[in-house]
């Protein structure tokens, strides 16, 4: 006989079974409930051995032993009640003015030779500046955890200040987005991105109970691919062309796909795209005979987002969705990438996911006022 035998009453078993059905308690509490039911030696219980419980629940021998012991020594309620964790109060090292000085220091320019402040650097500097007599990097990390994150930064495309060419191109694109839907003149946004092809060096281990899917950290590079995203926001239609390279020829064939396959009956295709060196009618003349290049050039009404203004291209937002929903994983070869992207495009087109652009030129003149040049007003004196 075990020293700590589990013998439950009918009421206790019913309480545990109800807990497991609802599943609203913490994971550890639910494991304890399973252990009690499986270790129960009453007539209604299973009476399993510790080894059988450990194998079925994938838990530890010490966990099973502690549950048995706590039930016998402290009672049924104590097993399922989480004890409050008490710590002796410790005076704060950084409080008031010292905390403010630490925050100001972490926001300042780091020492020469360093890209940013680290916890170790701050640990030395606060002592050097006599902010505190001594402090560990873990203490400094706890103080800054919920206030600042000095190790983080956000990359952003910062537009120029007071740039006439920027606002001219921006307002041109915003004016295009305000046009009413016209099937004969569809608005089409185009953008592209690259995807690195990565092969697995070892087969991943599938997830199982209590264990996430495991992927080896090593991988094999297998080149890169380019993805042209073509998005018609008012039609709720998009297409993605996966190519081996990103050249003027690839771009020209993407435009031919838009003109002859996606919108062959359109009178004019209103094209919005980034102002890259390949995004020009000249690329069509590199890929096709002059007559064909001129025909395709005339099919489009060309509009360009300003430099540092790629956020105005709605195809960029569609690429962001593609990246998060489809590309955020290792894909080993070009054929697989094409299949996966095509499946994503088909599913998204099936639901006709559209874009409702709300930002207007009037909004820009208020919210992006700093981008507009400031010019002096000319005062005209009256002749009278």
Residue pairs with C-beta under 8 A, 6 or more apart in sequence:
2 68
4 65
4 68
4 69
4 71
4 72
4 73
5 41
5 68
5 72
6 36
6 39
6 40
6 41
6 45
6 67
6 68
6 71
7 40
7 41
7 42
7 45
8 16
8 36
8 37
8 40
8 42
8 44
8 45
8 76
9 42
10 44
12 36
12 76
13 37
13 40
13 42
13 44
13 45
16 33
16 36
16 37
17 37
19 25
19 29
19 30
19 33
19 80
20 30
20 33
20 34
20 37
23 30
25 33
25 80
26 82
29 80
29 82
31 57
31 59
31 63
32 67
32 79
32 80
33 80
34 57
35 53
35 57
35 59
35 63
35 64
35 67
36 67
36 71
36 79
37 45
37 46
38 45
38 46
38 48
38 52
38 53
38 56
38 57
39 45
39 46
39 47
39 48
39 50
39 53
39 64
39 67
39 68
40 46
40 47
41 47
48 56
50 61
50 64
50 65
53 59
53 64
54 60
54 61
54 64
58 209
58 210
67 79
70 78
70 79
71 78
71 79
93 132
93 135
93 139
94 102
94 132
94 135
94 139
94 140
94 143
98 131
98 132
99 143
101 126
101 129
101 131
102 122
102 126
102 131
102 140
102 143
102 144
103 144
103 147
103 148
105 117
105 122
105 125
105 126
105 129
105 131
106 117
106 122
106 144
106 148
106 150
107 148
107 150
108 117
110 116
110 117
110 121
111 121
114 121
116 150
116 151
116 153
117 150
118 151
119 137
119 138
119 140
119 141
120 137
122 137
122 140
123 135
123 136
123 137
123 140
126 132
126 135
126 140
127 133
127 134
127 135
144 150
157 308
157 309
157 310
157 311
158 308
159 166
159 306
159 308
159 309
159 368
159 371
160 166
160 308
160 371
161 370
161 371
162 370
162 371
162 372
162 373
162 374
163 306
163 371
163 373
164 373
165 306
165 307
166 306
166 307
166 308
166 309
166 371
167 306
167 364
167 368
167 371
167 372
167 373
168 306
169 275
169 304
169 305
169 306
169 309
170 305
170 306
170 309
170 312
170 361
170 364
170 368
170 371
171 361
171 364
172 303
173 272
173 303
173 304
173 305
173 309
173 312
173 313
174 312
174 359
174 360
174 361
174 364
175 361
176 187
176 270
176 272
176 303
177 187
177 314
177 357
177 359
178 360
178 361
179 185
179 187
179 270
181 234
183 235
183 266
184 266
184 267
184 268
185 266
185 267
185 268
185 269
185 270
185 301
186 232
186 234
186 235
186 263
186 266
186 269
186 270
187 232
187 233
187 234
187 270
187 272
188 230
188 231
188 232
188 258
188 262
188 263
188 269
188 270
188 271
188 272
189 230
189 231
189 232
189 233
189 272
189 273
189 313
189 314
189 315
189 316
189 318
190 228
190 229
190 230
190 231
190 254
190 255
190 258
190 271
190 272
190 273
190 279
190 313
190 315
191 228
191 229
191 231
191 273
191 274
191 310
191 313
191 315
191 316
191 318
191 319
192 226
192 227
192 228
192 229
192 246
192 251
192 319
193 226
193 227
193 229
193 319
193 323
194 224
194 225
194 226
194 227
194 246
195 224
195 225
195 226
195 227
195 327
195 331
195 337
196 221
196 223
196 224
197 221
197 222
197 223
197 224
197 225
197 331
197 332
197 333
197 334
197 337
198 219
198 220
198 221
198 222
198 330
198 331
198 332
199 219
199 220
199 221
199 222
199 330
199 332
199 333
200 215
200 216
200 219
200 220
200 330
200 332
201 216
201 218
201 219
201 220
202 216
202 218
204 213
204 214
204 215
204 216
205 213
205 214
206 213
207 213
215 330
219 330
220 332
222 332
222 333
223 244
223 334
225 242
225 243
225 244
225 334
225 337
226 242
226 243
226 244
226 245
226 246
226 250
227 240
227 241
227 242
227 243
227 319
227 322
227 341
228 240
228 241
228 243
228 250
228 251
228 254
229 238
229 240
229 315
229 318
229 319
229 322
230 238
230 239
230 240
230 241
230 254
230 257
230 258
230 262
230 315
231 237
231 238
231 314
231 315
231 318
231 355
232 238
232 262
232 263
233 314
233 354
233 355
233 357
234 354
234 355
235 352
235 354
236 349
236 351
236 352
236 353
236 354
237 262
237 349
237 352
238 318
238 345
238 348
238 349
239 257
239 262
239 345
240 322
240 341
240 342
240 344
240 345
241 250
241 253
241 254
241 257
242 334
242 337
242 338
242 341
243 250
244 334
246 278
247 278
248 278
248 282
248 283
248 286
248 287
249 283
249 286
249 287
251 278
251 279
251 283
252 283
252 284
252 286
252 287
252 288
252 293
252 296
253 287
255 271
255 283
255 284
255 296
255 300
256 287
256 288
256 296
258 269
258 271
259 266
259 269
259 296
259 299
259 300
263 269
266 299
268 299
268 300
268 301
269 299
269 300
269 301
270 300
270 301
270 303
271 300
271 301
271 302
271 303
272 303
272 304
272 305
272 312
272 313
272 314
272 315
273 279
273 303
273 304
273 305
273 313
273 315
274 304
274 305
274 310
274 313
275 304
275 305
275 306
275 307
279 304
281 293
281 297
281 302
284 292
284 293
284 296
284 297
285 293
287 293
288 296
305 312
305 313
306 312
310 316
314 355
314 357
317 355
318 355
321 348
322 341
322 344
325 344
326 340
326 341
326 344
327 341
331 337
331 340
364 371
365 372
